[in-house]
Amino acid sequence: MSINKVILVGNVGKDPVVRYFDKGAAKATFPLATSESYTNQQGETITTTEWHNIVLWRAMAEVAEKTVKKGSQLYIVGKIKTRSYVDKEGNNKYITEILADTFLVLDKKPTAPGSTGTSNEPVRSETPDKDNDIPEVNDPAAGYQASGDDDLPF
């Protein structure tokens, strides 16, 4: 068994580029930055940034075209895909992309007066994938009942 699953939270580097194909399918691509910080031996905080090539298809691409902008903070679940192509000079090139299954815009939007929270909902891929057969668990403790016995079983 193998698993190809990626979860990213980061900021969009450029507005999405959306292309529509002959049969109406949409594809959106954009870079997403994730950053990590650590303190070196001199006590300086060092931040490193990784850039990820994100690909959204169909309805997700159409939603991204309307809601995602440079600087938006996104939560993305997907898989890693590496592909190759030949450039104009005839050289083989390789690109690693994140094919998103789900994304959520984490930016706080102003809500209507009297409402609470944000109106953000996760956007999921329309195409079923065997990786998506795993049900979501919103409350991992649901159904758990404490035994009331505080003794350890050993």
Secondary structure, DSSP 8 states (H G I E B T S, - for coil): -----EEEEEEESS--EEEE-TTS-EEEEEEEEEEEEEE-TTS-EEEEEEEEEEEEEHHHHHHHHHH--TT-EEEEEEEEEEEEEE-TTS-EEEEEEEEEEEEEE-S-----TT--S-----EE-SS--GGGGS---S-TTTT----S--S---
